[in-house]
């Protein structure tokens, strides 16, 4: 948690605003990873 998002778990669990910020970043990272995987798969199967 600290390394990936810059906050400790204690702060994450106690601060709703920080938690929302971290979860939004996780969703963004997931979407970017999924897009990258889709792009790679299309290149492989062409």
PDB file of N, CA, C and O in Angstrom:
ATOM      1  N   UNK A   1       0.843  -1.183   0.000  1.00  0.00           N
ATOM      2  CA  UNK A   1       0.000   0.000   0.000  1.00  0.00           C
ATOM      3  C   UNK A   1       0.886   1.244   0.000  1.00  0.00           C
ATOM      4  O   UNK A   1       0.696   2.146  -0.816  1.00  0.00           O
ATOM      5  N   UNK A   2       1.840   1.288   0.905  1.00  0.00           N
ATOM      6  CA  UNK A   2       2.726   2.456   1.011  1.00  0.00           C
ATOM      7  C   UNK A   2       3.492   2.667  -0.287  1.00  0.00           C
ATOM      8  O   UNK A   2       3.578   3.791  -0.782  1.00  0.00           O
ATOM      9  N   UNK A   3       4.038   1.613  -0.830  1.00  0.00           N
ATOM     10  CA  UNK A   3       4.861   1.724  -2.026  1.00  0.00           C
ATOM     11  C   UNK A   3       4.028   2.063  -3.258  1.00  0.00           C
ATOM     12  O   UNK A   3       4.440   2.888  -4.074  1.00  0.00           O
ATOM     13  N   UNK A   4       2.883   1.447  -3.399  1.00  0.00           N
ATOM     14  CA  UNK A   4       2.064   1.631  -4.590  1.00  0.00           C
ATOM     15  C   UNK A   4       1.287   2.943  -4.579  1.00  0.00           C
ATOM     16  O   UNK A   4       1.096   3.554  -5.631  1.00  0.00           O
ATOM     17  N   UNK A   5       0.841   3.380  -3.415  1.00  0.00           N
ATOM     18  CA  UNK A   5      -0.061   4.524  -3.369  1.00  0.00           C
ATOM     19  C   UNK A   5       0.430   5.677  -2.497  1.00  0.00           C
ATOM     20  O   UNK A   5      -0.189   6.741  -2.470  1.00  0.00           O
ATOM     21  N   UNK A   6       1.516   5.474  -1.798  1.00  0.00           N
ATOM     22  CA  UNK A   6       2.098   6.550  -1.019  1.00  0.00           C
ATOM     23  C   UNK A   6       1.438   6.812   0.324  1.00  0.00           C
ATOM     24  O   UNK A   6       1.740   7.811   0.978  1.00  0.00           O
ATOM     25  N   UNK A   7       0.541   5.927   0.745  1.00  0.00           N
ATOM     26  CA  UNK A   7      -0.058   6.064   2.077  1.00  0.00           C
ATOM     27  C   UNK A   7      -0.066   4.700   2.746  1.00  0.00           C
ATOM     28  O   UNK A   7      -0.100   3.666   2.079  1.00  0.00           O
ATOM     29  N   UNK A   8      -0.035   4.713   4.055  1.00  0.00           N
ATOM     30  CA  UNK A   8      -0.077   3.472   4.808  1.00  0.00           C
ATOM     31  C   UNK A   8      -1.498   2.951   4.951  1.00  0.00           C
ATOM     32  O   UNK A   8      -2.464   3.682   4.730  1.00  0.00           O
ATOM     33  N   UNK A   9      -1.618   1.693   5.319  1.00  0.00           N
ATOM     34  CA  UNK A   9      -2.939   1.097   5.444  1.00  0.00           C
ATOM     35  C   UNK A   9      -3.758   1.780   6.527  1.00  0.00           C
ATOM     36  O   UNK A   9      -4.970   1.934   6.378  1.00  0.00           O
ATOM     37  N   UNK A  10      -3.114   2.194   7.614  1.00  0.00           N
ATOM     38  CA  UNK A  10      -3.843   2.853   8.695  1.00  0.00           C
ATOM     39  C   UNK A  10      -4.505   4.141   8.199  1.00  0.00           C
ATOM     40  O   UNK A  10      -5.683   4.384   8.464  1.00  0.00           O
ATOM     41  N   UNK A  11      -3.743   4.956   7.482  1.00  0.00           N
ATOM     42  CA  UNK A  11      -4.309   6.196   6.929  1.00  0.00           C
ATOM     43  C   UNK A  11      -5.409   5.875   5.916  1.00  0.00           C
ATOM     44  O   UNK A  11      -6.442   6.543   5.884  1.00  0.00           O
ATOM     45  N   UNK A  12      -5.186   4.858   5.097  1.00  0.00           N
ATOM     46  CA  UNK A  12      -6.174   4.432   4.106  1.00  0.00           C
ATOM     47  C   UNK A  12      -7.484   4.046   4.789  1.00  0.00           C
ATOM     48  O   UNK A  12      -8.560   4.431   4.333  1.00  0.00           O
ATOM     49  N   UNK A  13      -7.395   3.298   5.864  1.00  0.00           N
ATOM     50  CA  UNK A  13      -8.607   2.802   6.519  1.00  0.00           C
ATOM     51  C   UNK A  13      -9.336   3.888   7.315  1.00  0.00           C
ATOM     52  O   UNK A  13     -10.543   3.780   7.531  1.00  0.00           O
ATOM     53  N   UNK A  14      -8.625   4.929   7.753  1.00  0.00           N
ATOM     54  CA  UNK A  14      -9.238   5.967   8.576  1.00  0.00           C
ATOM     55  C   UNK A  14      -9.710   7.188   7.789  1.00  0.00           C
ATOM     56  O   UNK A  14     -10.549   7.944   8.279  1.00  0.00           O
ATOM     57  N   UNK A  15      -9.194   7.394   6.590  1.00  0.00           N
ATOM     58  CA  UNK A  15      -9.476   8.620   5.841  1.00  0.00           C
ATOM     59  C   UNK A  15     -10.262   8.275   4.576  1.00  0.00           C
ATOM     60  O   UNK A  15      -9.704   7.736   3.620  1.00  0.00           O
ATOM     61  N   UNK A  16     -11.553   8.587   4.578  1.00  0.00           N
ATOM     62  CA  UNK A  16     -12.419   8.241   3.450  1.00  0.00           C
ATOM     63  C   UNK A  16     -11.976   8.918   2.162  1.00  0.00           C
ATOM     64  O   UNK A  16     -12.002   8.289   1.104  1.00  0.00           O
ATOM     65  N   UNK A  17     -11.571  10.176   2.221  1.00  0.00           N
ATOM     66  CA  UNK A  17     -11.131  10.879   1.014  1.00  0.00           C
ATOM     67  C   UNK A  17      -9.912  10.214   0.391  1.00  0.00           C
ATOM     68  O   UNK A  17      -9.835  10.060  -0.828  1.00  0.00           O
ATOM     69  N   UNK A  18      -8.965   9.822   1.227  1.00  0.00           N
ATOM     70  CA  UNK A  18      -7.768   9.131   0.726  1.00  0.00           C
ATOM     71  C   UNK A  18      -8.148   7.781   0.129  1.00  0.00           C
ATOM     72  O   UNK A  18      -7.610   7.383  -0.904  1.00  0.00           O
ATOM     73  N   UNK A  19      -9.071   7.079   0.775  1.00  0.00           N
ATOM     74  CA  UNK A  19      -9.505   5.774   0.295  1.00  0.00           C
ATOM     75  C   UNK A  19     -10.147   5.904  -1.089  1.00  0.00           C
ATOM     76  O   UNK A  19      -9.873   5.109  -1.987  1.00  0.00           O
ATOM     77  N   UNK A  20     -10.998   6.909  -1.246  1.00  0.00           N
ATOM     78  CA  UNK A  20     -11.643   7.133  -2.543  1.00  0.00           C
ATOM     79  C   UNK A  20     -10.591   7.469  -3.600  1.00  0.00           C
ATOM     80  O   UNK A  20     -10.663   6.977  -4.726  1.00  0.00           O
ATOM     81  N   UNK A  21      -9.630   8.292  -3.246  1.00  0.00           N
ATOM     82  CA  UNK A  21      -8.567   8.667  -4.174  1.00  0.00           C
ATOM     83  C   UNK A  21      -7.764   7.436  -4.610  1.00  0.00           C
ATOM     84  O   UNK A  21      -7.475   7.265  -5.794  1.00  0.00           O
ATOM     85  N   UNK A  22      -7.409   6.588  -3.650  1.00  0.00           N
ATOM     86  CA  UNK A  22      -6.648   5.370  -3.962  1.00  0.00           C
ATOM     87  C   UNK A  22      -7.467   4.444  -4.855  1.00  0.00           C
ATOM     88  O   UNK A  22      -6.938   3.898  -5.824  1.00  0.00           O
ATOM     89  N   UNK A  23      -8.740   4.259  -4.548  1.00  0.00           N
ATOM     90  CA  UNK A  23      -9.571   3.358  -5.338  1.00  0.00           C
ATOM     91  C   UNK A  23      -9.794   3.890  -6.751  1.00  0.00           C
ATOM     92  O   UNK A  23      -9.854   3.107  -7.699  1.00  0.00           O
ATOM     93  N   UNK A  24      -9.916   5.191  -6.905  1.00  0.00           N
ATOM     94  CA  UNK A  24     -10.041   5.769  -8.243  1.00  0.00           C
ATOM     95  C   UNK A  24      -8.763   5.546  -9.042  1.00  0.00           C
ATOM     96  O   UNK A  24      -8.823   5.247 -10.235  1.00  0.00           O
ATOM     97  N   UNK A  25      -7.621   5.687  -8.403  1.00  0.00           N
ATOM     98  CA  UNK A  25      -6.351   5.440  -9.083  1.00  0.00           C
ATOM     99  C   UNK A  25      -6.216   3.966  -9.453  1.00  0.00           C
ATOM    100  O   UNK A  25      -5.713   3.639 -10.528  1.00  0.00           O
ATOM    101  N   UNK A  26      -6.661   3.078  -8.571  1.00  0.00           N
ATOM    102  CA  UNK A  26      -6.619   1.641  -8.880  1.00  0.00           C
ATOM    103  C   UNK A  26      -7.474   1.316 -10.098  1.00  0.00           C
ATOM    104  O   UNK A  26      -7.069   0.537 -10.961  1.00  0.00           O
ATOM    105  N   UNK A  27      -8.672   1.922 -10.161  1.00  0.00           N
ATOM    106  CA  UNK A  27      -9.546   1.695 -11.310  1.00  0.00           C
ATOM    107  C   UNK A  27      -8.901   2.205 -12.596  1.00  0.00           C
ATOM    108  O   UNK A  27      -8.975   1.550 -13.636  1.00  0.00           O
ATOM    109  N   UNK A  28      -8.273   3.369 -12.521  1.00  0.00           N
ATOM    110  CA  UNK A  28      -7.595   3.937 -13.683  1.00  0.00           C
ATOM    111  C   UNK A  28      -6.443   3.027 -14.125  1.00  0.00           C
ATOM    112  O   UNK A  28      -6.284   2.751 -15.314  1.00  0.00           O
ATOM    113  N   UNK A  29      -5.641   2.563 -13.158  1.00  0.00           N
ATOM    114  CA  UNK A  29      -4.526   1.663 -13.465  1.00  0.00           C
ATOM    115  C   UNK A  29      -5.020   0.365 -14.088  1.00  0.00           C
ATOM    116  O   UNK A  29      -4.414  -0.143 -15.032  1.00  0.00           O
ATOM    117  N   UNK A  30      -6.120  -0.174 -13.564  1.00  0.00           N
ATOM    118  CA  UNK A  30      -6.684  -1.410 -14.084  1.00  0.00           C
ATOM    119  C   UNK A  30      -7.142  -1.213 -15.525  1.00  0.00           C
ATOM    120  O   UNK A  30      -6.879  -2.061 -16.378  1.00  0.00           O
ATOM    121  N   UNK A  31      -7.825  -0.106 -15.804  1.00  0.00           N
ATOM    122  CA  UNK A  31      -8.309   0.171 -17.154  1.00  0.00           C
ATOM    123  C   UNK A  31      -7.142   0.316 -18.129  1.00  0.00           C
ATOM    124  O   UNK A  31      -7.206  -0.177 -19.255  1.00  0.00           O
ATOM    125  N   UNK A  32      -6.085   0.987 -17.698  1.00  0.00           N
ATOM    126  CA  UNK A  32      -4.907   1.143 -18.550  1.00  0.00           C
ATOM    127  C   UNK A  32      -4.249  -0.207 -18.815  1.00  0.00           C
ATOM    128  O   UNK A  32      -3.827  -0.475 -19.940  1.00  0.00           O
ATOM    129  N   UNK A  33      -4.158  -1.046 -17.813  1.00  0.00           N
ATOM    130  CA  UNK A  33      -3.570  -2.379 -17.983  1.00  0.00           C
ATOM    131  C   UNK A  33      -4.417  -3.235 -18.911  1.00  0.00           C
ATOM    132  O   UNK A  33      -3.883  -3.935 -19.771  1.00  0.00           O
ATOM    133  N   UNK A  34      -5.722  -3.184 -18.746  1.00  0.00           N
ATOM    134  CA  UNK A  34      -6.615  -3.959 -19.599  1.00  0.00           C
ATOM    135  C   UNK A  34      -6.496  -3.501 -21.050  1.00  0.00           C
ATOM    136  O   UNK A  34      -6.496  -4.327 -21.963  1.00  0.00           O
ATOM    137  N   UNK A  35      -6.395  -2.196 -21.266  1.00  0.00           N
ATOM    138  CA  UNK A  35      -6.249  -1.673 -22.624  1.00  0.00           C
ATOM    139  C   UNK A  35      -4.924  -2.123 -23.234  1.00  0.00           C
ATOM    140  O   UNK A  35      -4.868  -2.487 -24.409  1.00  0.00           O
ATOM    141  N   UNK A  36      -3.872  -2.096 -22.444  1.00  0.00           N
ATOM    142  CA  UNK A  36      -2.566  -2.521 -22.929  1.00  0.00           C
ATOM    143  C   UNK A  36      -2.595  -4.010 -23.309  1.00  0.00           C
ATOM    144  O   UNK A  36      -2.040  -4.400 -24.336  1.00  0.00           O
ATOM    145  N   UNK A  37      -3.233  -4.826 -22.492  1.00  0.00           N
ATOM    146  CA  UNK A  37      -3.343  -6.256 -22.786  1.00  0.00           C
ATOM    147  C   UNK A  37      -4.139  -6.474 -24.062  1.00  0.00           C
ATOM    148  O   UNK A  37      -3.757  -7.292 -24.899  1.00  0.00           O
ATOM    149  N   UNK A  38      -5.247  -5.747 -24.218  1.00  0.00           N
ATOM    150  CA  UNK A  38      -6.044  -5.875 -25.436  1.00  0.00           C
ATOM    151  C   UNK A  38      -5.240  -5.476 -26.665  1.00  0.00           C
ATOM    152  O   UNK A  38      -5.310  -6.149 -27.694  1.00  0.00           O
ATOM    153  N   UNK A  39      -4.485  -4.402 -26.574  1.00  0.00           N
ATOM    154  CA  UNK A  39      -3.649  -3.972 -27.694  1.00  0.00           C
ATOM    155  C   UNK A  39      -2.617  -5.038 -28.051  1.00  0.00           C
ATOM    156  O   UNK A  39      -2.412  -5.338 -29.227  1.00  0.00           O
ATOM    157  N   UNK A  40      -1.974  -5.605 -27.046  1.00  0.00           N
ATOM    158  CA  UNK A  40      -0.979  -6.652 -27.286  1.00  0.00           C
ATOM    159  C   UNK A  40      -1.611  -7.891 -27.901  1.00  0.00           C
ATOM    160  O   UNK A  40      -1.047  -8.491 -28.816  1.00  0.00           O
ATOM    161  N   UNK A  41      -2.764  -8.272 -27.408  1.00  0.00           N
ATOM    162  CA  UNK A  41      -3.440  -9.453 -27.953  1.00  0.00           C
ATOM    163  C   UNK A  41      -3.826  -9.247 -29.411  1.00  0.00           C
ATOM    164  O   UNK A  41      -3.709 -10.170 -30.216  1.00  0.00           O
ATOM    165  N   UNK A  42      -4.284  -8.054 -29.759  1.00  0.00           N
ATOM    166  CA  UNK A  42      -4.632  -7.772 -31.157  1.00  0.00           C
ATOM    167  C   UNK A  42      -3.392  -7.836 -32.033  1.00  0.00           C
ATOM    168  O   UNK A  42      -3.467  -8.326 -33.160  1.00  0.00           O
ATOM    169  N   UNK A  43      -2.262  -7.359 -31.551  1.00  0.00           N
ATOM    170  CA  UNK A  43      -1.024  -7.404 -32.339  1.00  0.00           C
ATOM    171  C   UNK A  43      -0.558  -8.833 -32.552  1.00  0.00           C
ATOM    172  O   UNK A  43      -0.053  -9.166 -33.624  1.00  0.00           O
ATOM    173  N   UNK A  44      -0.717  -9.667 -31.561  1.00  0.00           N
ATOM    174  CA  UNK A  44      -0.282 -11.061 -31.656  1.00  0.00           C
ATOM    175  C   UNK A  44      -1.156 -11.847 -32.629  1.00  0.00           C
ATOM    176  O   UNK A  44      -0.658 -12.706 -33.356  1.00  0.00           O
ATOM    177  N   UNK A  45      -2.448 -11.558 -32.645  1.00  0.00           N
ATOM    178  CA  UNK A  45      -3.402 -12.330 -33.431  1.00  0.00           C
ATOM    179  C   UNK A  45      -3.636 -11.762 -34.822  1.00  0.00           C
ATOM    180  O   UNK A  45      -4.522 -12.234 -35.535  1.00  0.00           O
ATOM    181  N   UNK A  46      -2.872 -10.774 -35.217  1.00  0.00           N
ATOM    182  CA  UNK A  46      -3.057 -10.189 -36.568  1.00  0.00           C
ATOM    183  C   UNK A  46      -2.328 -11.000 -37.589  1.00  0.00           C
ATOM    184  O   UNK A  46      -2.361 -10.673 -38.775  1.00  0.00           O
TER     185      UNK A  46
END
